[in-house]
Amino acid sequence: MRTPGGGAVLEAELVTLAAEASEILGRRIQPPGADSTDAAKRVLARLWDEAVATLSDATNRADIQRTTALLARIRAFEADLAAADAAGSATHLRMAAQAIARLHGARGVDDLLSRAAEAMGAMGFDRALVSTTEGQRWHLHTMFVVDDKPWADAILAAGRESSPTLDGHLVESDIVQRARPGLVFDVQHNPRVVRPLVEMTQCSSYAVAPLTMNGAVVGLVHGDYYFQRREADATARAMLAVFAAGLGHALAGASLLDGVTALRSGFDRLTGSATAAPGHPEGPALSAREVEVVELLAAGRANRQIARDLAISEATVKTHITHILRKLGAANRAEAVAYWLRGSVVS
């Protein structure tokens, strides 16, 4: 069973429990495979029902004691399994949070999406694809393959050349329409996939989640476990959903930043200031800590999130932002970010 830490111990205990149940119930109980926690739960549920029925018919004192002990062991094992699941969920949430943290400091939408695919490797995916959607158009943006960039580039090229559309034929059309994550199995024989892409990837299954911004689906994230030779599962789907939510939040900030930067560039052209050497308004240089704060502002982080990331109080964050605005001569946060992106002034 894929449970953190004590998974092998739980698996061994289940084999022992199945052997004991086989003797008491008078039939061979086959323990589930090592990759299926859900199957283990189903086996335990059946064992409980059968043991209860056996106990109801038992008349021999020794048989009653043995069956009662078996019931106690089944309940104890179910509790251990539930605890392992809870620990696994916490671990997977931490992995998703670590992947989202890798997005910090992205300068605009393109940089953010480029970072996102590799960040998904922090969640244990061997390969990851980040793409954008607009109506029925599906644009493949970045592909990540662990330790194999040439293959990643080749996969991305094959996908782009096929020019996939979200016209209802592909599984991804359903993901976008329902705005819910999903799993795709038997990929090589599935008629609802991008054939050139799956032939190039040789994958058997993958997880996919929608990337949403302001309530609308604007992209997709895909992940699989090709090198690990295992199927994408509900855990993969859940982690992708959490990551996609974080990426969507960061994307909103990055889109705002792109808009501010574009407006500023347009203003510079109109006023003729574009001919001046790029840089920040004259004034005191930003401190190293203030640079960290403005980088997180550029990534779309709120004061509370910045405080958490830098292990400081929100009041301290506000003080840093006040100093940043004054030093850069900016009227607000967005303008400060736009000024800062035009150069670096670390003291």
N, C-alpha and C positions, 0 to 999 in steps of 0.2 A: 504494500500500500504506500502511496505517495504521501507520507506524512512527515513533517520535519522532525529531525532528531531521532525520535524513538520509533520510526516507521518499521524498521526491521524487527524490533522487539515485538511490536503489535502483530506483525505478520506471523512471527513464530508462535505467539500466544494463540492466535486464531487457529493455526494448524493443530496445536495441542487440544484446544477446545473442540474442534471438529472431530478429532479422534475419540475424545471422551464421550461426546454426544453420539457418535456412531455406535459405541458399545452399549450405551444406555437405551437408545432408541431402536436398536436392532437393525440398523441399516447404515450403509456407508455414507458419510457426509463429506462431500468434496469441498474443501475450502476454495474461495474465489482466487483469481489471479492476483499477482502482486501490484497491479496497476489500478485496481478498482475498489475504492472505499465504498462507493454506493452499493456494489455487489456484496461487500462484507456486511453492510447494514441489512440488506435483504435476506442474506443467509441467517443472520442473527434473529431477525423477525420470525422466520420460518422455524428456527430451532426453538424459540420461545413458545410458539403455538403448539408445536409437537410435544415439547416437554410438559406443558400444562395439561395437554390431553393425556399423556402417559401418566402423569401424577394423579389425574382424576380416576384412572382405572387401576392404579397400583393398590395392592393389598399387603404386600410384603414390606415390613418395616425398613429393611435394608434398601429396597428399591425406592421407597419414598424418600429416604435420606439422601441417596445418591442423586435422585431427580431434583430434589429441592436444592442441593448444592450446585447442580448444573444451572438451575434457574438463576441462582445468585451470581454465578460466574458470568452468565450471559449478560445480566444487568451491569455488572462491573465492567465487562469488556465494552458494552455500549457507552458507558460513561467515559472510559479511556479514549474511545474513538471520537466522541464528541469533543473532548478536551484537545485531542490532536487536531481535529478540524478547526477548532477555535484558534489554536496556535498557528496553524497553517494560514488561516485567513489574515491574522495579524502580520505574519511574515510577508504575505503577498501584498498587503496594503503598504508595508514599508518599502517593498521593492518598487511599487508603483510611485510612491512618493519620491524615492531616490531618482527614478527616471524623470519625473517632472522637474525635480531640482536641477537636472542637467540642462534644462531649457533656459535657466536664468542667464541674463546677459545677452540674449539674442537681439540683434539690431534689425528689427523689421521682420515682416512676414516671411520673406524668402529664407533668411538666415534661421528663423525659428523652425520652419518646416524641414530645412536641411539638417538641423540638429536633432529633430524629433526621431527620425528613423534609427539613428545610432543610439539615442537615449533608450529606445525600447530594448536594446540589448541588455540594459541594466535589469530588466525584468526577466531575463532568462531566455528571450527569444533568439533563435539562431539567425533568423532573417526577418526583416521588417520592411514594409512598404508604406509610404505616406503619399497621399494624393489629394487633389482638390476636385470639387464638383461644382458645376454651374448648369442648372437645368439637367438636360440629358448628357451633357458633356462631362467626361471623366478624364482629368489630366493627371498622369503619373508624375509625381514631383521628385521623390528621393527613394532610393532602395539601399538597404543595408544588409550585407551578408558578413557574418563574423569572420574576420581574418581573410576575406576574399573580395576585395573591392573590384577587381576586373570582372568577376562573375556578377556582382551587383550591377555594374554598369551595363553588362550584356543583357541582364534580365530587364533592366529599365528600358533599354533601347528596344527590345522585343515587344515590350508592353506598349510603348509609345507608337511603334510602327503599326501595331494592330488597331490603333485608334478606337478603343472600346467606347461604347455609348450606353447610357443607362436608360434603355428604352423598354425595360421590362423583361428582357430575355435573360439578363445576368442576375445571379444571386445578389450582387451588390445593389441592384435596383430595389430589391425588397428592403435591404438594410437602410438605404436612403429614404425610401417611402415611409417606413415604419419608425425610423430614427431609433432603432434598437440594435444592439450587437448580436452577432450570430456566429455559428460554427458551420463550416463546409467540409463534408467528408467525401471519400471516394473521388477525390478531385480529378484523377486521370480519366475517369469514366463519366464524370458529371457533365451533362450537356449545357449547364448554365454557368460556365466559367469561360474566361478568356483563353481559348485554346493555345495560341502561341505562347502566352505567358506561363501557363501551367506546364506545358511541355518543356519549356526552358528551365523552370524551377524544379520539376520532377517531384513536387510535393504530393502528399497523400491527403492532407487535411490542413486547414488554417482557420484562425479566428479573425474576425473583422468587426470593427466598431465604427460608428459614425462620429465625425468631428462636427460639433455644432457651435454656432456663434449667434448670439441674440435669438435663440430659438429655432434657427434654420440650419439644416445640414449643409456644410460647406466643404466637406472632405471625408476621407476614410483613412483608417489605419489598419494594416494587416500584419499578422505575425504567425510564425510557425516554428516547429522544433525539428527541422530537417536533419541536422547532424546528430541530434539526440535520439533519432529514430523512434519518436513517440508521437502520438496523435495530439492535436490541439483539443483541449477539454474545457469544461465549464470554468475552471480556474483561469485559464488563458483568456477566455472571453471576459470574465469579470475584471481581470487586471487591465485588459485593453480598454474596457469601458471607463475605468477610473482614470487611466492615462489620457484617454481622449477628452474627458471632461476637463482635466487640468490643461491640456494643450489648447482646448477651445477658449478657456479663460485667458491664457497667455496670448492667443491669437487675437483676441479682442484688443488687448493692449498694444500689440505689435501693429495692428491695422490702424489704430489711432496714431501711433508713432509715425507710420508711413505717411498718413494724411497730413500730420503736422509738418513733417519734413518736406513734403511736396509743396505745401502751402508756403512754407518759408522760402523754398527755392524759387517759387513763382514770384514771391514778393521781392526777393533779391534781384531777379531779372527785371522786374518792373521799375525798381528804384535805381538800377544800375550798380547796386552794391555787389553784384556777383563778380565784378572785375577786381574787387579787393581780395587781398590774400585771405583764405579761409582761416577761421580761428574763432575763439571766444572773445567777447568784449574784454577790454583791458580791465584788470582788477586782480585781486588776490587769487592765487592758484587754489584749486580744491585740494583738501587733504586726502590721504589714502582712504579714510573712512567715508568721506563725502563722495568719493568716486564709487565706492561700493554701493552707497545709497542710490546715487543717480543711475548706476547700472541696473539696479533692481527696479527703479522707476521706469527705465526704458523697457524693461520686460513686462511692464504692466502690473507690477505688484502694488498692493495696497499697503498703507502704513502698518497695519497689524501684521501682515505677512513679512514685511521688511524687518520689523522688530523681531519676529520669530527666527527668521533666517540669520540675522546678525547677532542674536542673543542679547538684544538691548531693549529698552522700554519704548513704548510708542511715543512718549514725551520726548525721548532723546531723538527718535526718528524725526519728529516734527521740528526739533531744534536744528538738526542737520539740514533739513529741507529749507528752512528759513535762511540758513547760512549759504546754501547753494544758490538760492534765488538771488540773494544780495550779491554774491561774488560774480555770478554770471550776468547780472543785470536783467534777469528774466522776470516776467510778470506772473507766471504760473508754472506749474510742474511740467506741462507739455512743452512750453517754450524753453524751459531749462534743459529738458532732454534734447530738444532740437539743437540748441546752442552747443551742448556738450558733444553731440555726435559729429560736429564739424571739426573737432580736434581734441587733443588730450592735454590737460593741464594739471598733472599730478605734482604736488610739492614734495 
